[in-house]
């Protein structure tokens, strides 16, 4: 697969057949959860690519991910973020879902979307806890947040379901799109 | 299986040029990715402009680390997207990757950039940026150039990829 940032000239002109689309979904405007289920275990890694905005009356929301519908306190996170004036680092343990990056709420100017790239390594392993990397944020021409986060899911089960949830319990707008890709080893 | 990630176009400069341009970008993908590796004739930031829009419709929020400090800042109502940190060297290339989401959709366009400049002598930086283009138009062209108006040096490479969801 193409590694992020690898010198482009080393690639051939052929498509990357090791990067495949598994499924995609669009926000309905009436639900704050997008579910990808029955994820096949035939890939090495997964990548989620999200363009998101929620119905929250605030200008911001956050993506939360839950794996295999596990609602117990099996998740941890660490992150670095910049809000346009300060860079900070932080972390937490014992969470009931994976905390991802900031996206946009309905309190923001119309048409502005947040984005995220979420990589889940070795998701089909049955003898490792799972590590997730998040990269994303939103910019609103004067305010915004850019962030990198890591999650640990303390569970060795193969991941076969991912829920993408609005942290503010709002709904994903119909302009929101979520795509799941599989990356072969 | 439909192709989901493929190269749309690539340019490697055989001689110095003011810009690298991708035009007539098809609307058939979900997201775009631009990878640029190169140097400028004079130290300056690599910039990106969309659909030849020279108005102040661009903005960003950034975070970088320079080996000792994490710094965040922002740019509002500017006339292009920063692709990453200033490659202060004119000989050691920096690497910039810009993902552009829902580029053919009807909302404003958001980009995520990650870049690396690492050329010794105490100058190095890794940089992440979220960028906004306040336009609902589908992106059909991308220009990469120096914010200082300098040439991009020979040997620079830019590649445009398309990523398509099911």
HADDOCK unambig.tbl for C-alpha pairs under 7 A between the chains (distance, minus, plus):
assign (segid A and resid 5 and name CA) (segid B and resid 35 and name CA) 6.72 0.50 0.50
assign (segid A and resid 5 and name CA) (segid B and resid 95 and name CA) 6.81 0.50 0.50
assign (segid A and resid 5 and name CA) (segid B and resid 97 and name CA) 5.93 0.50 0.50
assign (segid A and resid 7 and name CA) (segid B and resid 37 and name CA) 7.00 0.50 0.50
assign (segid A and resid 8 and name CA) (segid B and resid 35 and name CA) 6.57 0.50 0.50
assign (segid A and resid 8 and name CA) (segid B and resid 159 and name CA) 6.16 0.50 0.50
assign (segid A and resid 13 and name CA) (segid B and resid 7 and name CA) 6.37 0.50 0.50
assign (segid A and resid 15 and name CA) (segid B and resid 3 and name CA) 6.55 0.50 0.50
assign (segid A and resid 15 and name CA) (segid B and resid 5 and name CA) 6.09 0.50 0.50
assign (segid A and resid 15 and name CA) (segid B and resid 6 and name CA) 4.33 0.50 0.50
assign (segid A and resid 15 and name CA) (segid B and resid 7 and name CA) 6.59 0.50 0.50
assign (segid A and resid 16 and name CA) (segid B and resid 5 and name CA) 5.60 0.50 0.50
assign (segid A and resid 16 and name CA) (segid B and resid 6 and name CA) 5.93 0.50 0.50
assign (segid A and resid 17 and name CA) (segid B and resid 3 and name CA) 6.79 0.50 0.50
assign (segid A and resid 19 and name CA) (segid B and resid 4 and name CA) 6.57 0.50 0.50
assign (segid A and resid 19 and name CA) (segid B and resid 5 and name CA) 6.38 0.50 0.50
assign (segid A and resid 20 and name CA) (segid B and resid 4 and name CA) 5.61 0.50 0.50
assign (segid A and resid 21 and name CA) (segid B and resid 4 and name CA) 6.03 0.50 0.50
assign (segid A and resid 21 and name CA) (segid B and resid 165 and name CA) 5.43 0.50 0.50
assign (segid A and resid 21 and name CA) (segid B and resid 166 and name CA) 5.47 0.50 0.50
assign (segid A and resid 22 and name CA) (segid B and resid 166 and name CA) 6.69 0.50 0.50
assign (segid A and resid 23 and name CA) (segid B and resid 166 and name CA) 5.53 0.50 0.50
assign (segid A and resid 24 and name CA) (segid B and resid 165 and name CA) 6.20 0.50 0.50
assign (segid A and resid 24 and name CA) (segid B and resid 166 and name CA) 5.86 0.50 0.50
assign (segid A and resid 51 and name CA) (segid B and resid 101 and name CA) 6.64 0.50 0.50
assign (segid A and resid 82 and name CA) (segid B and resid 62 and name CA) 6.44 0.50 0.50
assign (segid A and resid 82 and name CA) (segid B and resid 63 and name CA) 5.21 0.50 0.50
assign (segid A and resid 82 and name CA) (segid B and resid 72 and name CA) 4.87 0.50 0.50
assign (segid A and resid 83 and name CA) (segid B and resid 61 and name CA) 6.83 0.50 0.50
assign (segid A and resid 83 and name CA) (segid B and resid 72 and name CA) 6.39 0.50 0.50
assign (segid A and resid 84 and name CA) (segid B and resid 61 and name CA) 5.32 0.50 0.50
assign (segid A and resid 84 and name CA) (segid B and resid 62 and name CA) 6.42 0.50 0.50
assign (segid A and resid 84 and name CA) (segid B and resid 72 and name CA) 4.96 0.50 0.50
assign (segid A and resid 84 and name CA) (segid B and resid 73 and name CA) 3.82 0.50 0.50
assign (segid A and resid 84 and name CA) (segid B and resid 74 and name CA) 4.71 0.50 0.50
assign (segid A and resid 85 and name CA) (segid B and resid 72 and name CA) 5.02 0.50 0.50
assign (segid A and resid 85 and name CA) (segid B and resid 73 and name CA) 4.89 0.50 0.50
assign (segid A and resid 86 and name CA) (segid B and resid 71 and name CA) 6.17 0.50 0.50
assign (segid A and resid 86 and name CA) (segid B and resid 72 and name CA) 4.97 0.50 0.50
assign (segid A and resid 87 and name CA) (segid B and resid 63 and name CA) 6.63 0.50 0.50
assign (segid A and resid 87 and name CA) (segid B and resid 70 and name CA) 5.41 0.50 0.50
assign (segid A and resid 87 and name CA) (segid B and resid 71 and name CA) 5.23 0.50 0.50
assign (segid A and resid 87 and name CA) (segid B and resid 72 and name CA) 5.14 0.50 0.50
assign (segid A and resid 111 and name CA) (segid B and resid 107 and name CA) 4.63 0.50 0.50
assign (segid A and resid 111 and name CA) (segid B and resid 108 and name CA) 5.22 0.50 0.50
assign (segid A and resid 112 and name CA) (segid B and resid 107 and name CA) 6.69 0.50 0.50
assign (segid A and resid 112 and name CA) (segid B and resid 108 and name CA) 5.46 0.50 0.50
assign (segid A and resid 113 and name CA) (segid B and resid 110 and name CA) 6.79 0.50 0.50
assign (segid A and resid 136 and name CA) (segid B and resid 112 and name CA) 6.70 0.50 0.50
assign (segid A and resid 137 and name CA) (segid B and resid 130 and name CA) 6.18 0.50 0.50
assign (segid A and resid 138 and name CA) (segid B and resid 130 and name CA) 6.04 0.50 0.50
assign (segid A and resid 139 and name CA) (segid B and resid 60 and name CA) 5.83 0.50 0.50
assign (segid A and resid 139 and name CA) (segid B and resid 61 and name CA) 6.07 0.50 0.50
assign (segid A and resid 139 and name CA) (segid B and resid 130 and name CA) 6.08 0.50 0.50
assign (segid A and resid 139 and name CA) (segid B and resid 131 and name CA) 5.93 0.50 0.50
assign (segid A and resid 139 and name CA) (segid B and resid 132 and name CA) 5.77 0.50 0.50
assign (segid A and resid 140 and name CA) (segid B and resid 132 and name CA) 6.96 0.50 0.50
assign (segid A and resid 141 and name CA) (segid B and resid 59 and name CA) 5.16 0.50 0.50
assign (segid A and resid 141 and name CA) (segid B and resid 60 and name CA) 6.77 0.50 0.50
assign (segid A and resid 141 and name CA) (segid B and resid 76 and name CA) 5.11 0.50 0.50
assign (segid A and resid 141 and name CA) (segid B and resid 77 and name CA) 6.64 0.50 0.50
assign (segid A and resid 142 and name CA) (segid B and resid 76 and name CA) 5.65 0.50 0.50
assign (segid A and resid 144 and name CA) (segid B and resid 61 and name CA) 5.93 0.50 0.50
assign (segid A and resid 145 and name CA) (segid B and resid 61 and name CA) 6.39 0.50 0.50
assign (segid A and resid 146 and name CA) (segid B and resid 61 and name CA) 6.38 0.50 0.50
assign (segid A and resid 146 and name CA) (segid B and resid 62 and name CA) 6.31 0.50 0.50
assign (segid A and resid 146 and name CA) (segid B and resid 63 and name CA) 6.84 0.50 0.50
assign (segid A and resid 146 and name CA) (segid B and resid 129 and name CA) 6.41 0.50 0.50
assign (segid A and resid 146 and name CA) (segid B and resid 130 and name CA) 5.85 0.50 0.50
assign (segid A and resid 179 and name CA) (segid B and resid 165 and name CA) 5.92 0.50 0.50
